[in-house]
Amino acid sequence: MDILGSGRNSFGTADELTAGGERHAIHRISGIAPSDWPYTIKILLENLLRHEDRGEVTPDQVRSLLDWGSAESFARAVDVHPARAFLHDTNGVPALADLAALRTAVAERGGDPARVNPVIPVELTVDHSVVADVTARPDAAERNVALEYERNAERFRFLKWGRGALRHVAVVPPGSGIMHQINLEHLARVVMARDGWAFPDLCLGTDSHTTMVGGLGTLGWGIGGIEAEAAMLGQPLSMLIPPVVGVRLDGELSEGATATDLVLTLTELLRRHGVVGKFVEFHGHGVARLSLADRATLANMAPEYGATCGYFPIDDETLRYLRFTGRTAGHVALVEAYAKEQGLWHRPDAPPRYTESLRFDLTAVVPSLAGPSRPQDRVPLHRVRAAVRDTLRERNDAAARAAAIRPVPDGAASPSASEQVTDAAVVIAAITSCTNTANPSVMVGAGLLARNAVARGLRSKPWVKTSLSLGSRVVTDYLDAAGLTPYLEKLGFHLTGYGCMTCIGASGPLAEGVAETVREQDLTVAAVLSGNRNFAGRIHPEARMNFLASPPLVVAYALAGTVDTDLTTDALDTDRDGRPVLLKDIWPSADEIQDIITSTLRPDMFTRAYADVFTGDTRWEALDAPPGELFDWPEDSTYLRRPPFLDTVGEEPGPVADIRGARVLASLGDSVTTDHLSPAGAIPPHSPAGRHLVAGGTPPTRLNTYASRRGNHEVMMRGALANIRLRNRLVPGTEGGFTRDFTAGGAVTTIHDAAAAYRAAGIPHILLAGREYGTGSSRDWAAKGPALLGVRAVLAESFERIHRSNLVGMGILPLQFLPGDSVTALGLTGEEVYDVIGLAAALEDGADGGVPARTVRVRADGRTFRAAVRLDTPREVTHYRHGGILPYVLRRITAKTAPEGC
């Protein structure tokens, strides 16, 4: 059967489009959608029309979208079908493990396991496993890749099994680059051409920064791994029709300002404005003054400013980039013709009608950092020292450390690196992340700054761990061609690998002796990185301050060795003649940067880098993939265990019941991140997860990271809420995964052990939280882990979009305080016993309505208040009734009346 349908629906018939000498059928939207609609809403309309043709979307959903812009429309849900799914290895392993477990469960029920098969293209990039263990030496990258294979060979074999056993799955092997940069430079189609049809490349991925391709005119955003699994099997993504915020860009960036400074400024602005659950579109004449790479930087950090996506419409710069990066002439012609025919071509003089509109002048951008613990906390460069000292005063005794400095110990003629470490020392300076390494202007800028610094005799400070982790092999090629690589290496920025590394906390050990000094002297030290996230405890356990910065500023802070400085006035150091060197003395000009890019960056670099992107090196080819359509779960594995989520699923879901007699497992504050809920970094030997692995025979030196163990639920449930910087109001004054066990009189214990005690006693438990619960990554284990602990509900002031969906997908009830209510306002201590009353009635009443129609009564000892049930769409209600998405899919596949496919 033609998976794209007959081309006929309730709102019109298919039309034809000729481009590049080929004819394509299209679902025309230009005659149905108002011409002044946002570009992204037009793309959603095409998606609904195409799948209404197949009977997978109701005409009422199309009518709801055609009412876009009315207050009523934003309370209605539509079902969206991605054109392809996009995964990385640490989310991809558990996603494929769930599909493998689903196959096993179907077979055990007498069904055909082959029915569990992706129906859309699935592209998975292995980029999250490599760790910056070895740095600042010529063989760093090779040694890190060797360690990556040594630690993760079992996981990689499983991915090769998935590639062979599951239909439509392609895997980009380790060492190729970072998924979003590969997507931007090679994989993204902008317009798909399949089976004679042309349609927008709607890309949904298990990483929240899937939004990066929005800079290329490709609509994409992050979803949870559980949602991705359902989407692969043909299930739609249910979402409320989004408002769209238009950001008009005027002017152009001033000399010395970078795309990094721009995105940090807009992240601050848009977080303050409020864009959670909304699309953001950039438009206006200023868009043409941004390179495609600059646009991608802005789109990449949409999760940090809270939006579902950041989108730039298609224009001449889009086409130029497609040609330059090796897309075929015929495909570029299709993108241009389709965009112009369907009203998706950028018209800066005719802005769409937006729900909300903002205007931003690019000339206002100044050099900035963001930190010390949130991407939206922008700090202009000249204010960094003041911000650092404010942070130190908050943590340290102001009288004892008024100067925020510790002297080098006396009596040491040549103090070691660790002896020179002080408060505010920079212990990590990492050029990392697709956010910035995909942008030649900041990478060449960093290389030129390094060249100028070396010429003056400057060196990185010995206590600074320097690293260069790239998102694409193309970057290596043009830095080499420009002759800049040797200067970066002289400052310790040797290539450490092609992967996320420090950006996701895979930063490896600090310089020798530094971590011990930090712990012994209780120092507050910093990491400076060119990534997109700097949440507490994410980058390195010893770095309490984490600042996001452009690659040139990362180099500058490696030279300075401290963030307790004003780089606009203070010297980085003295040169070989004893003269002070200021940052402005060695900062390259915009013209010099552009001249280098023009003379060295060539199209053949992209075609060469991606010629065999799915092949891998000899190590990858040598890995033996397990055979068979069913995966043979190894009983002794510490990386891959059969997930338990389907073990107790009956043929029919039970009735929805109230939650009675619940205890609070943790009472959390604002901006709790998915890193807090499920850390990704190194597994500490003394943690519940570490103790579990060691007890099973894993040496403490081989514990690896939580990210690498996501195929083992026994490890991940012990890692739930185990971040070393987690703060639980039930145990004030402590940090880490601790709480009080009320089955033991309120004794302090680990969150894992308290949850086990509650499960053994048959006591349900919940989480309390403040605003922006679940910010950050799309990490599905941030919901899976609490679900395995037995968490039944989360009561918060507000939820981030992806994490709320993940909670529903795992059968955890998201409850939201009504306006004016909160843990503090209601005087909740977390010691109360909680009842959630009237849930079944709320679901019935709200099944066809919006969020306000679904409320329940919450009783906490003597206090009673109402809370909103954040099951936002009818499909989410269905998933919750089934206990989550996976049980729903299993029942659908094995039902006697189930339709073909999923």
N, C-alpha and C positions, 0 to 999 in steps of 0.2 A: 504494500500500500504506500502511496506517496505520503511521506510523513508530513509534508507541508500542506496537505489538503487539496481541495478541488479548486480553490480560488474563488469560491462563491460564499457569501455570507449575507447577513441581514442588512448590511450597510453598503453593499456595492460588490462589484466583481473585480477580478484581477485585471491588470493592464500590462502593457509591455514597455520595456525600456531597452534601447539599443545603446551600447557603450563599447568602445574598443573593438567594433566589428562583431560583437556578440549580442544576441537578444536574451533578455531576462524577463521573467514574469515578476511583477511586484504587486503588493497590496497598496494601492494608491491612498495616501493620506492627505494630499494637498487639497483635494476637493471636499474632504470631510472635516478636517481640523481647521479651526479659525486660523488665518494667516498670522495673527499676532500671538499665538500660543508660544510658550517656551519650547525650545528645541527638544528638551528631554521628554516633555509630555507628548510631543508628536511621536517620538520613538516608542513610548509606552502604548500609544494608540495603535501603531502599526503592529505591535506585538499582540495586542488584544484582537485586532481584526484577523490576523493570520490564524490565531488559535480558536477564535469563534467559528471560523471556517471549518475547523476540525471537530467542533463540538466540545472543546475543552474549556471554553470561556462562554459564559452566558451573554445573550444580548443585553441583559440588564447591566452587566459590568461595563460593556461598551458605552451604554447610555450614561452610566454614572461618570465615566471619564469624560464624555462629551459635555458634561455639566461642570467640567473643571473650573475652579475659581470661585464657585459658590461655597458658602460656609458648610452647606450640607455635603458637598462632594468630598471634603476632607475627612468625613466620618465614615465613608464608604470604602469597601475593600475591593481589590481587583487581584486576579491571578496572573502572575507574570511567569513566562517560560524563558529561561536563558538560552542563548544560542550556543553557548559552551560553558563548561565549568572549569575553574582554574584553581589548582591546589599547589601547596608545597609539601615537603616531606614530613614535617612534624605534625601538620594537620592531615596530610594525605595518608600517612600510615594508619591512624585510627579510623579515618573515613573508609579506607579500603578494608580495614579489619572488620568494621561493622558490616560492610557488604559481604565479606567472606563469612562472617557469623550468620548473616541473614540467609546466605546460600545454605549453610549447614542446617539452620532451623527449618528452612523450606524442605530440604531433603528428609529431615527427620519426621516431618509431617506428611511425607509421601508425595510432595510436590516436585516440580522440575526445577532444580537449582539454576538452570540456564536462564530462567525467567528473571533472575536477578542480574541484570546487565544494563550498563549505561546506554541510553538512547540518544545522547548528544555527545559531541567531542569533549573529552576530558584531558586536560593537559596538566601535568604535574612536574614541577621543577624541584630538584634536590638542591636546596641552598641554605637550609636552616641547621645543618648538622655539623658543619665545620667550625672549629673553635680556634680562637687566636691564642693558642698555647705558645707558639714559637713566633717571636717578632724580632725586628731590628737585626736581621742577618740575611744574607743572600739566599739561603736555602729554606727560608721560613715557610713559603707557600708549599713547597714540596713536602716538607716535614708535617705540616698541618693536614694536608690531604692524606698522607700515609696514616696519620693518627685517626682521621675521619673514617677511613676504610676499616682500620683495625677495630674501632669501637662499634661501627654501625653496619658491618657486613651482613649481619642477620636481617636487619631492617631493609637493607638494599636488596637482598635476595627476595624478600617479600614483595617489594615494589616491582621487581622483575616478574614475579608470579602474577601480580595484578595486571601488569602490562600484557602478559600472554593469555591469561585466563579470561579477562574481562574485555568486552568489546569497546572500541572507540577510546581506549586509554593510551596516551602517549606520555613517555617519561623523558625529561631532560636530565641526564645524569649529573653527578657531582662535578664541580669544577668548571661549569659553563657560565655561571653568573647568578644574579639575583632575579627571582621570578618576574618582578614588575618591570625591571629594565629589559629583560628578554621579551616580555610581552610588548613593551613599547617599541623596541627596536626590530622585532621580528614576528611575533605571533599574532598581534592584533590585526584584524582585517579591516576594521572600521565599517565596511559593508561586506557581509557574507555572500558568497555565491555558491549555492548548493542545489543540486537536482533541478537546475533550470530556473531557480528562483534567486532573487536578490533581496536581502533584508538586513537591517542593522545588526551589527555584531554586539549583542547585549551579553556582556561578560560578567558573570558572578563568580566570586572566588572565596576561598576559605581564609584569605588574609585580608584584613581590613583595608590595606593599601592597594587593593585591586583598583581602587579609584584612580590610580596614576594614569591609566589610559584615557581618562577623561580629558587630559591635555591633548590627546590625538583625535578628539571628536568621537571617541568610543565610550558609550555609556556603560559603566561598570561600577560595582560596589561590593563590599564584603558581606558575606553571609556566614552563619555558623556551619561547622562541618556537618552537623546533623541535617540542616536544610540542604546542604550541597549533596548529601547522599540521596535525599529524596528527589532533588532536581535531576540528578544523573539518571534516576529511574523513571523520569517522566512526570514526576509530581510538580505542580507549579509552586512558586513562591507567593504566598498570600501577603499582601501589603496594603496598608491604607493609602489612598491616593494622596500624593505628597504636595504640600505647598512648595513653591519654587521662589527662592530669593535671588534676585538679579543683582550682580555687583558690576557696576559700570566702572571701567578702568580708563583713566585719563592720563595724559602726560607720558613720561618715560623715566626710567630709573636714573638717578643722579650718579655722577662719578663716585666710585668707591662703594656704592650700594650693590648688593648681589641679590639673586633670586632667593637665596636663603633668608636674607634680611626681609625680603618682601613677604615670604610665606609666614615667617614668625610674626610679622606685623598684622597680616590678615587673620592669622589664627587667633591672635589676641582680640582683634575687632569682632570677628564672627562669633567667637565664644561669648563675648559680652553681649552681642546682639541676640544670640540664641537661634541656632539652626538645627538642633537635634530633630531628626525625623523629617528633615526638609532636603530638597535638592538645592544646590547652589550653581548658578550659571554665571560665567564671566563674559562680559560683552563690552562693546564700545571701541573707540579708536585706539585706546591704549593697548588693546589686545594685539594689534598688528606690530607693536613695538616690543613684544615679548617673543623670544624664540620659542620653538616647540619645546625645547628642554626646560625653559623657564616655566612654561605652562604646565608641563608634567610635574614640576616641583610643587606648584600650587595645587594641582589636582591630587597629588600623592597624599598630602596632609589633611585631606577632608575629614578623616576620623578624628584628627586632633582638634579641628575647629567644630566637630560634632555633626557635620552634615552627612547625609547618606552618600552623596557624591559631590564632586566638584567637576564642572564640565565646561569645556571650551568648544564652541561650534566649529564646524569644518570651514576652512578658508584656504587661501593660496599657500600659507605656511604649512598647513597640514599636508597638502599635496607635495610640496617641496621636500618635506621630511620623509614621506613615503618613498619618493623616488630615490632620495639620497641613501636611505637605509636598505635599498635593494628590492623593494616591492616591484612587481612587474608593471610595465607600461599599461597593459590592459586592465590590470586591477586598479591602478591609479585613475584611469579614465572612468571606470565604473564608479569609484567613490565620488568623483566630481559630478558625473551625470546624475547619480542617485541623489546626492545632496541637493543639487539645484532643482531637480524635478520634484522632490518631496518637501521642499521648504526647510531644509536643514542646513543651507548655506548661510554663513554669517553675514548679516546686513547691519553694520554698525550704525547706520543712520535711521534704521527702523527697528528699535529695540522691542522685544516682546513685551507682552503685558504680564508682569510678575505679581506674585502675591505680596511681596515686599521688595523694595528697591533701596540699594545703597550705592553710594558714589565714592570712589577712592582715587586719590591723586598719587600716581606712582612717584612723583618727585618728592613726596613727603617721607619716603623710606630712608632710614639711616642705619648704619651698621649696628647690629643687635645680637644678643644672645637670648636664650629662653631658659629659665630655671629659677631655683635649683631643683625643682621636682615636678614641674608640669609644663607641657609645651606652650600653653597659652600665657604663661607668666613671662612675657617679653621684658627684657632689660636693655635699654640703649647702652652701647659700649661704654660711654662715659659714666654710666651709673653702676657698672658691674661691681666695682670695689665697694660701694656703699651697700649694695644688695647683699654681697658676701658678708660684710661685717654685721649687717642686721641678722643674717642667718646664724652667724657665730654667737652673737649676743643672746639669741633665743635659746641656744643649746648650752653654751658655756657660761660660767660665772663671769659677769661683766667686769668685776673688779680685778679678778685674777688674770683675765685675758683681755684687758681693755684694748691692747694694741693688736689683738688677734694674731699674735706671732709667738712662736717658741724659738729661742736662740739655738744655734748649732752648739752642741756640747763642747765645753772647754777641754783643752788638752789633746785634741785630735789634730795632728798636723795635716792630715789628708783625710777628712771625714768621708765615710762611705756614703753611698746614695741614701741608704735608709736613715743615716744619722742626720741628714740635711732636711728630712721631711718635717714640715711644720703644718699647723692649721692652715687651711686654704691651699695647700700644695696641690698641683695638678699631678695626679698619679696615673691618669690615662688620657692620652690625646689620640683620638682615633678618627681617621678619615674613613668613613664607612657609610653604608646604606645607599640603596637605589635613589633615595630622595635627592641626594646631591651628586653621587658619582655618575649619574646619568646626564649630568649637566657639564658640558665641556668648559663653559666659561669659568665656573668655580674650580674645576679640577686644574685647568691650565693656570688659573690665578694662584692656586696653591703651589704649583710647580715653579712659577716665576718668583713667588715670595721666597720659596726655599732657595732658589738660585741666588737671589739677592742677599739673603741672609748668609749663605755660605761664603759669598764673595767678601762679606764684612767680617768673616771669621766667627760667626755665631754658631752655637751648637745647642741641641735640645738638652735639657737638664737631665742628669743621670737617674733621677727618681721617677721620671716620666716614662710610662710604657707607651711607645709610639707604634702605630699600626696603620696599614693601608689595605683595606678590604674592599674590593671593587665589585660592581654589579655587572660588568661586561668585560670581555677580553679586548673589546675595541678601545677601552680607556688605556690599557697597557700599550696598545699599538701607537696611539697618537702621542702619549707622553714620551714613549721611546723616540718616535719620529721627531718630536720637538726638542730632544736632548735634555729633557727635564728630569727623567728618572734618576740619574746619578745624584742630582742635588737633593731630591727627596730622600734618597737612601743615605746620604751623608748626615741627614738629620734623624735617621732611624725609621723613616717611613718606607721600609721595604715591603714589597707585596707579601701579604699574609695569606691570601686566598681570594677566591671568587665566591662570595657568599655574604650573608647578613652579619655574622660574627658579633662584634661589639654592640651593634645596634639592637640586637635581641638579647644581650646579656651574655653571649658566648665570648667573653672577653679574656678568658684564661687568667693565669696568675699575674700578680703585679711584679714589678722589678724586685730583684732579690732583697729580702729583708724589709721591704716597705710595708707589706701587710702586717708583719709582726710589730713593727714600730707603731703603726696606726692603732693597733689593738692595745699594745702595752701603754701608750701615752694617751689613749682615748682621743685621738685626733679627728678633726672634721676635715676631710680631704675631698678633692673634686675630680670628676671626669669631664672632659670637654670632647664632644663628638659631633660629627656632621650627620647625625641620625634624625629620627622624627619623634622619638619618645625618650623621656628622661624620668620616668616614674621612680619613686623611692624604692630602692632595693633591686632595680631592674639591671643596671649596667654592671655593677660589681658590689659584693656585700660590704666592702670597706669604704665605698664612695658614697658619702651621705649627701653630697652636692653633685648635681649632674646638670651640665649646661649644653644646650644645642647651639651649634655655631656653623658658619660656613667653613668649608675646607681651608681657605687661607687663614681664618682665625684659629682653627685647630692648630695649624703650624705655628702661629704666633704664640699661642698659649704654651705649646711645647717648649718654645724658646724662653718664655718668661718663667715657666715652672710654677706659677701661682696664679690664682684668680683674685688674689688680694692686691690688685693693681689696676690702674686706669691706663689702658693702652692708648688713649688719645693724648696723654701727656707724659706718662712715665716711660722710661727707656726699657726696652726688652732686655738689654744687657749692654755691655761695652764691647767694642770691637777689638781687634788685635792690637790697636794703637791706644787702647784705653779710652776711646771716645764713646759717649752714649749713642745707642742706635734706637731711634724711635720707629714705631710701626709705620708711620707715614713716610719714613726714609726708604723703606724697602717695598712698599705696597705698589704693585704694578698698575699701570693705567689700563682703562677699558680698551683703548685703541691697540695697545701692545697685546693684550689678551686676544682680541679679535684677529689680529694679524697672524698670531700663532695658529689659531683655530683654522683660519682660511688656508694657511699654507701646509698644514699637516693632516687635518682630518679629511679622509677620502672615502667615497662610497665602497671601494673594494675592501676596506677594513670590515665593514658589516657583512658583506657577502662571504668573506673568508671566515669570519668568526662564527657564522651560522650555517655554513655549508653542511656540516655533519652534527648539528646540535643535538640530535636524538641518539647518536651513536655511542659517545662516551669513550674513555681511554681504555687501555688494555686491562686495567684493574676492574673496570665495570664489565667489560666483555667476558672476563674470566669468572665472574660470579655465576654460580649454578642456580638457576631459578627452579623452585619446586614444581613438579608437574601436576596436572589434574585440574579439573574444574572446581573441586572442593579443596580448600587449603587444609593441610594436615598440621593441626596445631601442635607444636612441640611442647611436651609436658614439662621439660626442664628449662624452658626459656625464661629469661628475665626481661626480655624486650617485647615478646609477642605472646599474649595470652588470649584465649577466646573471650571476647567481651561478654559480660553477664546480663546485658540489658534485655535480652529476649528469653532468658531462662525460665521465667515464670509467667510468660504471656499466655493467657487462655484464649479460647476461640472467640470470646466476646468480652468487651470491657465491662467491668463492674459499674454499679451506680456511683455517681459523684457523691461523696460524703463530706460533711463538715470536718474540720480539724479540731479536735478536742484535747485539752490537757497538754498543750505543747509547751516546751521549754525553749529558751533562747540559746542557741549554740554560740552566737557571737553578736555583739551590738557594735556596729561599725559607723564611721563618720561619713563625710562627704568625699566624693571623687575616689571611691574605692575602685581600683582598677582590676582588670582581668589578670594582671601580674600578681596582685595581692591574692586573688582567688585561686590562681593556679600558676605558680612561678615557673619560669622556663630555664633558669640558670642552673648552676652546679648543685647537686644534691649533697647537703651537709651530712657527714657520717653520723652525727648525733641526732638528726631529725628522725621522725617516725619512718619516713621512706628509706633513709639511710640505714637505720637499724634493721628494717625488714630485709633489705638487700644483703647486708653483712651477715645477718643470721642465716640467710640462705646460701652463703658461701661466696658472695661477691666481695673481693678485696676492697678495702676503703679507697684505694687509689683508682679503682675501676668503676666507681658509681656512675660516672658520666653526668648528664644533665637531665632535668625533668623533661625537657623538650624531646630528648632522644628516647625516653621511656614511655611515650604516650601510647604505645601499643600494649602496655601492661597496666591494667586497671588496679592491681594490688599496690603498685607504686604510686599511681596518680591519685587514688583516693586518699593515700597517706600524705600526699603533697597538697591536698586541698586546704586552702586558707593557711598555708604554712610559710608564706613570705616572711622573711626575717624582719621586715619593717611594718608588718601588719599591727594595727593598734585596735584592741578590743576593749570597749568601755567596761566590760565585766571584770577586767583585770587591769585597772589603771596603773600607769607607770611602767608597764612592760611592753616589749615589742616581740613580735613573732606569733607563731600559731598556738597560743595558749588561751584557755578559757576556764570557766568554773563548772564543775560537774555537780549538779544538784541532786543526783542520786547518791552522792557521797558527801552531803552536807555543804556543798559549795566549794569543795577543795579545788585548788588550782591544778590543772593537768593540761595535756595537749588537746587540741580540738579533735583530733582523730580519736583519741581514747575516750573523750567525753561522748562523742557521737556513738561510739561502740557501746558504751554503757547505756545510753538512751535506747538504742535499738534492742539491746538485750532485755531491757525493762519494758519494751513496748511503748515507749514515750515518744511521740512525734516531736520534731524540733524545727525551729524557724530561725531566720536571720533578720536582724533589724539594721537599717542603714539610712543614710542621709541622701543628699542630692547626687546626681550623676553616678548612680551605682552601675558598675560594669563598664567604665570607660576603657578605651584602649583597644587591644587586639580582639579579633573575632574568635579567640580561643574557646573551642567547644568544651575543653576540660574544665573551664571555669564554671560550667553548669554541670558537666558530667561528674566531676569530683564531688561537689555538694550533694548531687542526687544519690551517689553511692554511699555517702555519709548518712543519708536518710533525711536530708533537708526537704521539708514539705512546701515551704513558702518563704518568700523574701518580701518583707514589708519595708519599702523605701520611699523617699520623697520624690525621686524621679529615677528613670532608668535610661541607660544608653540603648540605642536601637538594637544593635546586633545581640548584645547580651540578653536583653529581654526576650528576643526570639529564641535564643539558645535555652533559656530557662523553660519556656513553653515546650520546646522540642524535647526536653528531658522530663517533662511532667511535673516541673516545679511551678508553683502558682506565684506569679508576680502580683503583689498587692501594693497599691500606691496610696500614701497618705493624701487625704483631701487637702485643698489649699488652706493654709494656716495651721495645719497639724504637722507634727514631727515628733521624734523621740523626745526632744527637749521641751517642746510646747506642751506635750501631754504628760510630761514628768515621768516618762518610762525609764526604769532602771535596768531592765533586762532580767530582773530576778522574778518577774511575775510569771504566772501560768496563763497561757493564751488559748482562747477559743476563737475559731473563725466560723461564723454562724450564717447560714442562709446561702451557701455557695451554689447548691443545685438550682435554687430559684433564681439566683442572679444570672446563671448561665442561660436559663430558659428565657428570662426577661430580656437579656441583652443580646440574644442570638442574632437579631436583625437590626440592632441599634449600635450606637457608638459606645465609647468608654463610659460616659456618665451613667448610662442605663445599668451598668454592671457594678453594683456595690454590695458589700457584705458588712455584717456587724462583727466587730472585733472586741472581744472582752479580755482585758488584762487585769486579773484580780478584780478590784473594785471599779476600774475605769472601763467605760464602753464608748466606742467611737466607730464611725463608718470608714471604710476604705474602698477605693476603686479596684476592681478586678481588671488587670491589664491583659486580658485576652482580647486583642483589638479587632480580630476578624472572625467570621464564622468558621473558617478553616482552622484557626488557632483553637477555637472552642472544641472542634472535633478532635484535634490532636491531643488536647489536654484530657478529654474524656477517655481517650485510648491509653493514657499514661505516657504519651510522647509520640514522636514521629515514627520511630522504628517499630514499635508495636502496631501502629496504624498500618504501616506498609506491609508488615508481615501478615496481618489479618487480611489485608486487601489481596495480597498475592495468593494466599492459600484458601480464600473463600471459594466455595463451590461455584458461585456465580460470578467470580472475578473475571473482568474483561482481559483480553490478551494484552500482555505487557503490563507495565505498572502505571 
